[in-house]
């Protein structure tokens, strides 16, 4: 059953966990491939710190240290702090 927060329904619980994953952009012409660390994961997505801003909708490939892989797309990418050298990316 979805968890309800305010008026929005959540499909699965969020779990705070730090996992390093290799994130590579699949967008044509994009040159982004970085190890990023998750901050929160769920059965349907995650949030992670990124050194670069990526546009919403950008297709991504994830690869973890255990060899598991999947694809996702950027849902949002917001600056962390005022320096704009770290971004919170939701996918």
C-alpha positions as CSV (number, residue, x, y, z in Angstrom):
1,X,0.0,0.0,0.0
2,X,1.4,3.5,-0.9
3,X,2.6,5.7,2.0
4,X,0.7,9.0,2.0
5,X,2.6,12.2,2.8
6,X,0.4,15.3,2.6
7,X,-1.6,14.8,-0.5
8,X,1.0,12.9,-2.4
9,X,1.1,9.1,-2.4
10,X,4.4,7.3,-2.2
11,X,4.8,3.9,-3.9
12,X,7.5,2.6,-1.5
13,X,9.4,3.6,1.6
14,X,12.6,5.7,1.4
15,X,15.6,4.2,3.2
16,X,18.7,6.4,4.0
17,X,21.7,4.5,2.7
18,X,25.1,5.5,1.2
19,X,26.1,3.4,-1.8
20,X,28.7,4.3,-4.4
21,X,27.4,3.8,-7.9
22,X,28.9,4.7,-11.3
23,X,26.5,7.0,-13.0
24,X,26.9,7.5,-16.8
25,X,24.7,9.7,-18.9
26,X,23.1,8.0,-21.9
27,X,22.2,11.3,-23.6
28,X,23.8,11.8,-27.0
29,X,26.8,14.0,-26.8
30,X,26.8,14.0,-23.0
31,X,30.1,13.3,-21.3
32,X,29.2,12.4,-17.8
33,X,30.5,9.4,-16.0
34,X,31.1,9.7,-12.3
35,X,31.0,7.7,-9.1
36,X,28.2,9.2,-7.0
37,X,27.0,8.4,-3.6
38,X,23.3,7.7,-2.8
39,X,21.7,9.4,0.2
40,X,18.2,7.8,0.0
41,X,16.9,4.8,-2.0
42,X,13.5,3.3,-2.6
43,X,12.2,0.5,-4.7
44,X,11.4,3.1,-7.4
45,X,14.4,5.5,-7.4
46,X,17.1,7.2,-5.4
47,X,18.6,10.5,-4.5
48,X,22.4,11.0,-4.8
49,X,25.1,13.7,-4.7
50,X,26.5,14.7,-8.1
51,X,29.4,17.0,-9.0
52,X,27.5,18.3,-12.0
53,X,24.0,19.5,-12.7
54,X,22.1,17.2,-15.1
55,X,18.8,18.2,-16.8
56,X,15.5,16.6,-15.9
57,X,14.7,13.7,-18.2
58,X,18.3,12.9,-19.0
59,X,18.7,9.1,-19.4
60,X,21.3,7.5,-17.0
61,X,23.0,4.1,-16.6
62,X,23.8,2.9,-13.0
63,X,26.4,0.3,-12.2
64,X,27.3,-0.7,-8.6
65,X,30.3,-2.5,-7.2
66,X,28.4,-5.8,-7.1
67,X,28.0,-5.7,-10.9
68,X,24.3,-4.9,-10.8
69,X,23.1,-2.4,-13.5
70,X,20.0,-0.5,-14.4
71,X,18.8,2.5,-16.3
72,X,16.9,5.5,-15.0
73,X,16.2,9.1,-15.8
74,X,16.8,12.4,-13.9
75,X,13.7,13.6,-12.1
76,X,15.3,16.6,-10.6
77,X,18.7,18.1,-9.9
78,X,18.9,20.8,-7.2
79,X,22.0,22.7,-5.9
80,X,23.3,21.7,-2.4
81,X,24.4,24.9,-0.7
82,X,25.2,28.2,-2.4
83,X,28.5,27.1,-4.1
84,X,26.7,25.1,-6.8
85,X,29.6,22.5,-6.9
86,X,27.4,19.7,-5.5
87,X,23.9,18.8,-6.8
88,X,21.2,16.6,-5.3
89,X,20.1,14.4,-8.2
90,X,16.8,12.4,-8.0
91,X,16.3,9.5,-10.4
